[in-house]
Amino acid sequence: MHLDRLTLHHFRNLHGLEIRPAPGINLVAGPNGHGKSNLLESVHYLCLAHSPRTRKDKDLVAWTEGSFVIRGEGTIGGRPHVQSLEYGEEGCRIKVGNTESRKLGDLLGHFLLVSFNPEDLDILRGGPQERRRFLDILLCQHDTTGMELLRRYRQALRQRNAALRLNLRPGEEDLLAAYETTLAEAGAEIVLKRLELLAKLAPHAKEFYGEIGEDKEGLTLEMTRSLGAENEPQKLRENFLHKLLEKRFMDRENGLTSVGPHRDDLLAFLDEKTVRDFASQGQKRSVALALKLAAARLLEEVSGLPPILLLDDVFAELDPGRRERFGSLIRNRGQVFIATPRREDVPFAVDQLFNMERGRTS
């Protein structure tokens, strides 16, 4: 699975840019602010239908322009594959092979991808939102039903939150009850799918942590479970509905739904001590890298092909020992894109070097 040609028009500061990456390790080097991260961001958007740096797609359009275009041509399992998108004032136009669509989600499931950036190394220090996002992005690539399930849940959550803010009279709560039923059905499925995913992810993460950090501590992962410890879908739905009813008065006061899988968290432990509270900075970074490598291994198991890896200025954040060990783990593991201001930050040979300056490569 690899991109053979990437073409960009008016994507941030990149216009009329065409590169032909190698199927192995590609290094994009150059001064900060010249477009290295933008190039990796375009690959992320092409494969995962969103930017890791902004929730506003219009921020990706070059200044004074009205639209951007990303086109990727490559190979998946030995077969040629092409997908592209154009974003403008009228939304997105997607083309996968010969099929056109307006749904960004149609880009998913073809070029599988796992990305690393400096913010990912801090994923265990911050709040639960980014950890849930990490799991849900992986879920959407690992399970073809994941994206639609999350969409249904988020829509019902928005609708319930809006209804909470209405001045409903007694007896007019059927609207809330309807949204809560949908929320409970989708929420129970999300909980079970996350748990199933985590059970597959955890052994790989433990293995990679040992190889990156050379530490003796055992890494374990678990999810907090606001709906209870049951693993039977009907019981989870009933628990969720009961908790929504129980919290309804407080939720009305706040205008937000206070319970559900959108409040759960991914917890990491080293020898039963929480990584967030007790681990050193180096240990936290090793755990974060181990999670991403475990995600890549999981996608490889389900697809039979290693996913594309994006590493945006990650090596500068690692000590020399971790750089070497992490580099050995990604070598010969499919296509990799690395962005760094200094070539010397990457302590191993690369297959293709792109020097980036003012939005152009040489």
C-alpha positions as CSV (number, residue, x, y, z in Angstrom):
1,M,0.0,0.0,0.0
2,H,1.7,3.2,-1.1
3,L,1.3,6.5,-3.0
4,D,3.2,6.7,-6.2
5,R,2.2,10.3,-7.1
6,L,0.7,13.1,-5.1
7,T,-0.6,16.3,-6.8
8,L,-1.7,19.4,-4.9
9,H,-3.3,22.7,-5.9
10,H,-3.9,25.6,-3.5
11,F,-3.6,23.4,-0.4
12,R,-2.3,25.9,2.1
13,N,1.0,27.2,0.6
14,L,1.3,24.3,-1.9
15,H,0.2,24.9,-5.5
16,G,1.1,23.0,-8.6
17,L,3.2,20.6,-6.5
18,E,3.7,17.1,-7.7
19,I,5.9,14.6,-6.0
20,R,6.6,10.9,-6.7
21,P,7.4,9.3,-3.4
22,A,9.2,6.0,-2.9
23,P,7.4,3.0,-1.6
24,G,9.8,3.0,1.4
25,I,10.9,5.9,3.6
26,N,10.5,9.4,2.3
27,L,12.1,12.3,4.1
28,V,10.8,15.9,3.7
29,A,13.5,18.3,5.1
30,G,13.7,22.1,5.2
31,P,13.2,25.2,7.4
32,N,10.1,25.5,9.5
33,G,7.2,27.4,7.9
34,H,8.0,26.3,4.3
35,G,5.4,23.6,3.9
36,K,6.7,20.3,5.2
37,S,3.8,19.8,7.6
38,N,1.4,21.0,5.0
39,L,2.6,18.2,2.6
40,L,2.0,15.5,5.3
41,E,-1.3,17.1,6.2
42,S,-2.5,16.7,2.6
43,V,-1.7,13.0,2.7
44,H,-3.6,12.7,6.0
45,Y,-6.6,14.5,4.5
46,L,-6.6,12.4,1.3
47,C,-6.5,9.1,3.3
48,L,-8.6,9.9,6.4
49,A,-10.9,12.7,5.2
50,H,-9.9,15.2,7.8
51,S,-7.0,17.4,8.9
52,P,-5.1,16.6,12.1
53,R,-4.4,20.3,12.6
54,T,-7.8,22.0,12.1
55,R,-11.5,21.2,12.2
56,K,-12.2,24.0,9.6
57,D,-11.6,22.8,6.1
58,K,-11.7,26.3,4.7
59,D,-8.5,27.0,6.7
60,L,-6.7,24.6,4.3
61,V,-7.5,26.7,1.2
62,A,-4.6,28.9,0.1
63,W,-5.0,32.6,0.9
64,T,-6.9,34.5,-1.8
65,E,-8.0,31.2,-3.4
66,G,-11.5,29.6,-3.4
67,S,-10.7,25.9,-3.4
68,F,-8.0,23.2,-3.1
69,V,-7.4,19.9,-4.8
70,I,-5.6,16.8,-3.6
71,R,-5.0,13.8,-5.9
72,G,-3.3,10.6,-5.0
73,E,-2.3,7.8,-7.4
74,G,-0.9,4.6,-5.9
75,T,-1.0,0.9,-5.4
76,I,-3.0,-1.2,-2.9
77,G,-2.3,-4.9,-2.8
78,G,-0.6,-4.7,-6.2
79,R,-3.5,-3.0,-7.9
80,P,-3.5,0.6,-9.1
81,H,-5.7,3.0,-7.1
82,V,-6.6,6.7,-7.6
83,Q,-8.6,9.0,-5.3
84,S,-9.0,12.7,-5.2
85,L,-11.0,15.5,-3.7
86,E,-11.7,19.1,-4.4
87,Y,-12.9,21.4,-1.6
88,G,-14.6,24.7,-2.3
89,E,-17.5,27.0,-1.3
90,E,-20.0,24.3,-2.5
91,G,-18.4,21.6,-0.3
92,C,-16.4,18.6,-1.4
93,R,-16.3,16.6,-4.6
94,I,-14.8,13.2,-4.1
95,K,-13.6,10.7,-6.8
96,V,-12.5,7.2,-5.9
97,G,-11.5,5.3,-9.0
98,N,-14.3,6.1,-11.5
99,T,-16.9,6.8,-8.8
100,E,-17.8,10.4,-7.8
101,S,-19.5,11.5,-4.6
102,R,-20.1,14.4,-2.2
103,K,-19.3,12.3,0.9
104,L,-15.9,12.8,2.5
105,G,-16.2,9.5,4.2
106,D,-15.9,7.7,0.8
107,L,-12.2,8.5,1.0
108,L,-11.8,6.1,4.0
109,G,-10.9,2.5,3.9
110,H,-8.6,2.6,0.8
111,F,-5.2,4.1,1.7
112,L,-4.9,3.1,5.4
113,L,-2.8,5.5,7.4
114,V,-1.4,6.1,10.9
115,S,0.1,9.5,11.8
116,F,2.6,10.7,14.4
117,N,3.1,14.3,15.4
118,P,4.5,16.1,18.5
119,E,1.0,16.6,19.9
120,D,0.6,12.8,19.8
121,L,3.6,12.5,22.1
122,D,1.6,14.5,24.7
123,I,-1.6,12.5,24.2
124,L,-1.2,10.9,27.7
125,R,-0.7,14.3,29.4
126,G,-3.9,16.0,28.2
127,G,-7.6,15.3,28.6
128,P,-9.5,12.3,27.3
129,Q,-10.8,13.8,24.1
130,E,-7.7,13.2,22.0
131,R,-7.4,9.6,23.4
132,R,-11.0,8.9,22.4
133,R,-10.3,10.4,19.0
134,F,-7.2,8.2,18.5
135,L,-9.4,5.1,19.2
136,D,-12.3,6.3,17.0
137,I,-10.0,7.1,14.0
138,L,-8.6,3.6,14.3
139,L,-12.1,2.1,14.6
140,C,-13.2,3.8,11.4
141,Q,-10.3,2.2,9.5
142,H,-10.5,-1.2,11.3
143,D,-14.3,-1.7,11.0
144,T,-16.2,-0.6,8.0
145,T,-19.3,0.1,10.2
146,G,-17.4,2.3,12.6
147,M,-17.9,5.7,10.8
148,E,-21.6,5.3,10.4
149,L,-22.0,4.2,14.0
150,L,-20.1,7.2,15.3
151,R,-22.1,9.5,13.0
152,R,-25.4,8.2,14.3
153,Y,-24.2,8.6,17.9
154,R,-22.9,12.2,17.4
155,Q,-26.1,13.3,15.6
156,A,-28.3,11.9,18.4
157,L,-26.0,13.6,20.9
158,R,-26.3,17.0,19.2
159,Q,-30.1,16.5,19.0
160,R,-30.5,15.6,22.7
161,N,-28.2,18.5,23.7
162,A,-30.4,20.9,21.6
163,A,-33.6,19.5,23.1
164,L,-32.2,19.9,26.7
165,R,-32.0,23.6,26.1
166,L,-35.6,23.9,25.1
167,N,-38.2,24.9,27.7
168,L,-40.1,21.6,27.5
169,R,-43.2,21.3,29.6
170,P,-44.1,18.1,31.5
171,G,-45.6,15.6,29.1
172,E,-43.6,17.1,26.2
173,E,-40.5,14.9,26.7
174,D,-41.2,12.4,24.0
175,L,-38.7,14.2,21.9
176,L,-35.9,13.7,24.5
177,A,-36.9,10.1,24.9
178,A,-36.6,9.5,21.1
179,Y,-33.2,11.0,21.0
180,E,-32.1,9.0,24.1
181,T,-33.2,5.7,22.5
182,T,-31.0,6.3,19.4
183,L,-28.2,7.5,21.7
184,A,-28.4,4.3,23.8
185,E,-28.5,2.0,20.8
186,A,-25.5,3.5,19.1
187,G,-23.7,4.2,22.4
188,A,-23.8,0.5,23.5
189,E,-22.4,-0.6,20.1
190,I,-19.6,2.0,20.3
191,V,-18.6,0.8,23.8
192,L,-18.4,-2.9,22.7
193,K,-16.5,-2.1,19.5
194,R,-14.0,0.1,21.4
195,L,-13.5,-2.7,23.9
196,E,-13.0,-5.3,21.2
197,L,-10.5,-3.0,19.5
198,L,-8.6,-2.3,22.7
199,A,-8.3,-6.1,23.4
200,K,-6.5,-6.4,20.1
201,L,-4.4,-3.2,20.5
202,A,-3.1,-3.7,24.0
203,P,-0.8,-6.7,23.4
204,H,0.9,-5.0,20.5
205,A,1.3,-1.7,22.5
206,K,2.9,-3.6,25.3
207,E,5.4,-5.3,22.9
208,F,6.3,-2.0,21.2
209,Y,6.7,-0.2,24.4
210,G,9.3,-2.7,25.6
211,E,11.2,-2.3,22.3
212,I,11.1,1.5,22.2
213,G,11.7,2.4,25.8
214,E,13.8,-0.6,26.9
215,D,12.0,-0.4,30.2
216,K,11.0,-3.2,32.4
217,E,7.6,-1.9,33.3
218,G,4.6,-3.7,31.8
219,L,2.2,-1.5,29.8
220,T,-1.5,-2.2,30.2
221,L,-4.5,-0.3,28.7
222,E,-8.1,0.0,29.7
223,M,-11.2,2.0,29.0
224,T,-13.3,3.8,31.7
225,R,-16.9,2.6,31.4
226,S,-19.6,5.1,32.2
227,L,-22.3,2.7,31.2
228,G,-21.2,-0.1,33.5
229,A,-19.1,-3.3,33.3
230,E,-21.7,-5.4,31.4
231,N,-20.7,-6.8,28.0
232,E,-24.3,-7.7,26.8
233,P,-25.7,-5.1,24.3
234,Q,-29.2,-5.0,25.7
235,K,-28.0,-4.5,29.3
236,L,-25.7,-1.7,28.2
237,R,-28.6,0.0,26.4
238,E,-30.8,-0.3,29.5
239,N,-28.0,1.1,31.7
240,F,-27.5,4.0,29.4
241,L,-31.2,4.9,29.2
242,H,-31.4,4.7,33.0
243,K,-28.4,7.0,33.4
244,L,-29.8,9.5,30.9
245,L,-33.0,9.7,32.8
246,E,-31.2,9.9,36.1
247,K,-29.1,12.8,34.8
248,R,-31.8,14.6,32.9
249,F,-32.4,17.4,35.4
250,M,-28.7,18.2,35.8
251,D,-28.2,17.9,32.0
252,R,-31.0,20.5,31.4
253,E,-29.2,22.9,33.8
254,N,-26.0,22.6,31.8
255,G,-27.4,22.0,28.4
256,L,-25.1,19.0,27.8
257,T,-25.3,15.3,28.1
258,S,-23.1,14.3,31.0
259,V,-22.9,10.5,30.5
260,G,-22.0,8.2,27.6
261,P,-19.1,6.9,25.6
262,H,-18.3,10.5,24.6
263,R,-17.2,10.9,28.2
264,D,-15.1,7.7,28.5
265,D,-11.3,7.7,28.5
266,L,-8.4,5.4,27.5
267,L,-6.2,4.8,30.4
268,A,-2.5,3.6,30.3
269,F,-0.7,2.0,33.2
270,L,2.9,1.1,33.8
271,D,3.1,-1.5,36.5
272,E,-0.4,-0.5,37.6
273,K,0.6,3.2,38.0
274,T,-1.1,5.7,35.6
275,V,1.1,6.9,32.9
276,R,-0.5,10.4,33.0
277,D,0.3,10.9,36.7
278,F,3.5,8.9,37.4
279,A,5.5,8.3,34.2
280,S,8.5,10.4,33.1
281,Q,8.4,12.4,29.9
282,G,10.4,9.8,28.1
283,Q,8.1,7.1,29.2
284,K,5.0,9.0,28.1
285,R,6.6,9.5,24.7
286,S,7.5,5.8,24.4
287,V,3.9,4.8,25.3
288,A,2.5,7.3,22.7
289,L,4.7,5.8,20.0
290,A,3.8,2.3,21.1
291,L,0.1,3.1,20.7
292,K,0.6,4.4,17.2
293,L,2.8,1.5,16.2
294,A,0.2,-0.9,17.7
295,A,-2.5,0.8,15.6
296,A,-0.4,0.3,12.5
297,R,0.1,-3.4,13.3
298,L,-3.6,-3.9,13.9
299,L,-4.5,-2.3,10.5
300,E,-1.9,-4.5,8.8
301,E,-3.5,-7.6,10.4
302,V,-7.0,-6.7,9.2
303,S,-5.9,-5.6,5.7
304,G,-2.8,-7.8,5.1
305,L,-0.9,-4.6,4.1
306,P,1.1,-2.2,6.3
307,P,-0.6,1.2,6.4
308,I,1.2,4.4,5.3
309,L,2.9,6.1,8.2
310,L,3.3,9.9,8.7
311,L,5.9,11.3,11.1
312,D,5.7,15.1,11.4
313,D,8.8,16.4,13.3
314,V,8.7,13.6,15.8
315,F,12.3,12.6,16.0
316,A,13.5,15.9,17.4
317,E,11.3,15.2,20.5
318,L,13.1,11.9,21.2
319,D,16.4,11.2,22.8
320,P,19.1,9.5,20.6
321,G,18.4,6.0,22.0
322,R,14.6,6.2,21.3
323,R,15.3,7.6,17.8
324,E,17.4,4.6,16.9
325,R,15.0,2.0,18.3
326,F,11.9,3.7,16.8
327,G,13.7,3.9,13.5
328,S,14.4,0.2,13.5
329,L,10.7,-0.5,14.0
330,I,9.5,1.5,11.0
331,R,12.2,0.4,8.6
332,N,10.9,-2.0,6.0
333,R,7.3,-1.5,7.3
334,G,5.8,0.0,4.2
335,Q,5.6,3.6,3.0
336,V,6.7,6.3,5.5
337,F,6.7,10.1,5.2
338,I,8.9,11.9,7.7
339,A,9.1,15.7,8.0
340,T,12.0,17.3,9.9
341,P,13.9,20.6,9.7
342,R,17.3,18.7,10.1
343,R,18.4,15.7,8.2
344,E,20.6,14.6,11.2
345,D,17.5,14.1,13.4
346,V,16.8,11.0,11.4
347,P,19.5,8.5,12.3
348,F,19.0,6.0,9.4
349,A,19.1,5.8,5.6
350,V,16.0,7.0,3.6
351,D,14.8,6.0,0.2
352,Q,13.8,9.4,-1.1
353,L,14.7,12.9,0.1
354,F,12.6,15.9,-0.7
355,N,14.1,19.3,0.2
356,M,11.2,21.7,0.9
357,E,11.6,25.5,0.5
358,R,8.8,28.1,0.1
359,G,6.2,25.4,-0.9
360,R,8.4,23.7,-3.5
361,T,10.4,20.5,-3.4
362,S,13.8,19.7,-5.0
